[in-house]
């Protein structure tokens, strides 16, 4: 809703019709100099052409609109919105995202598996507020990219920066889960969970996935595992972010889901196997709803000042009027 903090400024709008009334009665009239050739038996200058007449009227209308915008800016327009503010903690969720080369397989609605994971995560956070989200990236090693945060803009930017092969060619699933647990163990959130998105088996790192899953369970962190991608021969293509070399070919995708089901079970979670972006969105939505907690919240009023935007519009209108008068109507040009 838009309101005005200085509504009395609208009284200045009365000056616009007053000016034209005074001119009509020739009390306050523009100074005019008539240039004629009649004294030398010539014809006087006459205004001709409908096009020029239209431009003249149009420039006057634009000028009036510019004046109105200035008055509106003086009235100090403010856009008022209500922003939800949570007064209690919700669930902390850390996504553990596999960036190994196999995640470049293009079998998720024509997109590769990492792009599908990025898209699903971004969609999820746009639909569910009140949570804190974090990111752990795994390859041959694992690293926390974003600790649990409610700064969704920062979180989204970091998600969008993920690249295939950025952390090596392996899948240190155990290290990824363990890293996520370390960042959730000290959290005061009423619920904590990890969502692992991967398409492979643990083949790197120092921590066995079952050990990491037990660590999650002992710290009351639910572990959900999402197996991304189809099985069989699928096309693959990616650029190594370190060397810049393009890799293209086919991947024999046949990962063993039994180990992923096992660690999800140990971590008091659920295993999902998805082959489309729609299935991935659905799986993540179910997880978030399962981990939802009742939160207290209030609303605060947020004011957005609009006078700068209105002044900018006024400047544009005055510029248009000036250009019409000088370039098209040729006023003041001899």
N, C-alpha and C positions, 0 to 999 in steps of 0.2 A: 504494500500500500504506500502511495506517495502522499506526503503531507508537506506543508510549507511552514517554516519557522518564523518567517517575517511576512505574513499575508498582507499587511498594510501597504507593502510595496506595489501591490496591484493597482493602487490609486493612480499611479503614474500612467496607467493605460488610458486614463481620461485625457491625457495631454495629446494623444494622437488624433482623436476626432476633434478636439478643441482647435488644433492647428489648422485642420482643413475647414472648420467653420469660420475661423478668422480670415483665412484666405478667400473663402467664398464671399464674405462681406468686404473684402479688400482692406481689412484692418491690418492684417499681417501678410503681406504678399511678397512673393519672390521678385527680386529686381530683374527686369527684363530689358534687353537692348535689342531693338528691332533693326535689322540690317536689310535695307530695301534698295532697289535700283529704280524705283518709280520716279524719283526726282529727275532721272536721266532718260525718261520714257522707257524704262525697262520694267520688267515684272517683278513684283516682290517675291521673296522666298516663301514657299508654301510647303507645308507638311503633306507628303503624299505616300501612298502605299500602305495597305493593310498590315503587312508584315512589320513595318517599322512602328505602326500604331500599337500592335500587339506587344512588341518588345518594350515599348515605353510603359505600357500599363503593367506588364509583367515585372519590370524592374522596380516599379513603385510598390507592387504587392510584396516582392521579395524584401524590399527595404523595411516595409511595415512589419513583416514577419520577424526580421532581424531585431527591430525595436522591441517587439513583444517578447522575444527570447531574452533580451537584456533585462526587461522587467521581471520575467519569470526567474532569472538567475538572482536578481536582487531579493526576490521573495524567499530565497534559500530553500529549494526543494530537497527533500530527504526521502529516500526509500527505506521504509521500515520493514524488517523481516524478523521472524521468530526463529531462534536457533536453539535446538535441543542440547542441553548440557547434562551429562550424566554425573550424578553425585555419588555413585557407588561403582565399584569395579565389575566388569563383565568377564568374559572368558578370554584367556590369552591363547592365541593360536600361532604356532610356528610352522611355516611351510618348509619342508626339506625338499629341494628341487634338484633332480639329477640333470647335469649338463654334459654327460658323457656323449661321445659322437653318435651312439645309437639313437639318441634323442632327436637326431636330425632326420630320422625316417619320416617320409611324407605319407602317412596313412591316417591322418586325422582331418577328414573333410578337405583334403588337398593341402593341408598345412602340416608342418613337421610337429613332432610331439612336444618340443619345448615351446613353440609358439602357441600351441593349443593350451598348454599348462599356464602360460602367461595370460592368455585371453580369459581362461576360466577363473583364475585368481582375481584378475581385475574386475571381472563381472561380479564375483562374489562379494568383494569389499564394497562395491557400489550399491549392493542390495542389503547389506547387513552392517549397521553401525552399532556402536556400543562395545565392540570387541577391540582388542589390541592384537595387531598382526606383526609377525616377524618373518625373516627369511634366512634360511641356512642353505648354502649352495654346496653341492658335492660333485666331485670328479675323482681324480686320483687322491685327492685330499678334500677336507671339508672346512668351510669357514662361515662364520656368521656374517651376513651382509647387512641385515637390519634386526636389531633386538626388538622385542615386542613394543610396538608404538601405536598411538592413535592418530599419528600424523599421516593420513592416508595419501596425501599428495607426495610426500617424500617416499613412502612405501611404494607407490605406483611407479615413480621414476626409477627406483632401484630395480623393481621387477622388470621393467622395460629394458634395462641395461644388460640383462642376462644373455650370454652367448654360448653357443656350443663349443666345447673344448676349452673353455676359459680356465678350468681348474684341472686340466689333464684328461687323459683318455680312459681312466678307470672309473669304477663306481664304488667309492668307499661309503657304502650304505651305513655300516656300523658307526663310523666316525661322524656321519651326518646326523644320525639319531642322537648319538652321545653329546654332540655339540649343542643340539637343540635342548636336550634335557638340562644341560648345565645352565642355559639361559632361562629356563623355566623353573628350576628347582627352588630358587629364592623368591619367586613371584608370590604376591599376596592375593592373586586372583582366586575366586572361589572354584573355578575350573580351569584346567590347563590341558592342552592337547597338541599333538604333533600330527601333521598331515604329510606323509612321504609320497612324493610323486616320482616314480621311476619306471623304467622298462627293462630292468636287468637284474643281475645277481651281484652280490657282493664279491668283488675281485681285487680290492685294494684297501688300504688303511690298516690301522692297528687294533681296532675294536671289532669283535665279532658282532653281527647284527642281533643275535639272540641275547648276548650280554648287554647290549645297548637297550634292547626291549625290556629286559629285566630291570635295568636301571630306571627306565621310564615308569614301570609299574611301581617300583619301590618309592618313587617320588610323586606318586599319584598323578602321573601324566598319561592321559590316554593316547594310544598310538594307532592312527589310522593309516592304512597303506593303500595307494591307488596304483594299480598296474596299468600303464598307459600304452596303447598301441595294439595292433593286430599281430597275429602270428602268420608266418610264411615269408615269402620273398617280397620285399617292399623297396621302392626307390629311396635313395638317400643322397643328400647333397648338403655340403656346408663348407664354409671358409674357415680355416684354422686362424683364430684371432692372434696367434703368436707369429706364425710364419707368413700369413696371408695366402697360403696355398689353398686352391679349390679342390675339394674331394667330391667325387660323384660316382655313383654306381648303384649296387643293390645290396640289401642287407637281408640275411637269413634270420628273421626274427622268430626266435623259438625259446624265449626265456622261461625258466621254471618258476611257476607261480606258487608252488608248494612252500618254498622257503619264505616268500612274502606273506602268505597266509599264516605261517607259523609265528613270525615276529609280530604280526597284528594281533594274534591270539594271546601271545605272551604279554603284550602291551595293553591288554584289556580294550582292544579296539576291533575294527572290522576291516576286512580286505575287500576292495572293489576292483573289478577289471573292466576297463572302458575302452571302446574303439572309435568313439566319435566325440566331438566337442559337446554335443548335447548330453551324452551319457556322463561326461566329465563334470559338466555344470551341475547335473542332477546329483551326482555322488557327493560333490563338495557341499551342495546345499543341504543334503541329508545330514552330513557330518556336523555342520554348523548348527542346525536345528537340534541335533542330539546333545550338543554341548552348550546349548543356550541356558542362561541363568536370568532370573528376575532382577532387574536393575531399577534403582531409583533415579529419577531425572527431573529436571525443571526446564523452563524456557527463559531465555533472555532476549531482550530486544536489541537488534543490531541495526544501526543507522548508517546508510550509505549516502554521502553527500553527492548531489548531482549538479551543483551549480557550475562546476568546471565544464561538464559535458554540454550544458545549455549555452554557456558562453562560447564554447567552440563552435556550436551550431550557428550562433549569432554571427560569429566571425566569418563563417563560410557563406552565409546568406549575404552579408555586406560585400564580401569579395565578389560574389556572383553579380550583384547589382552594379558594382563598380565596373566590372569587365564588360557587362552589357552596355552600360552608358558610354564607356570610353572606346571600346573596340567595335561594337556593332552600331550604336547610335551616333558615334563620333562626336559626342558632346565635349566641348572644350578643346577640340583639335582643329587647327587652322593650317 
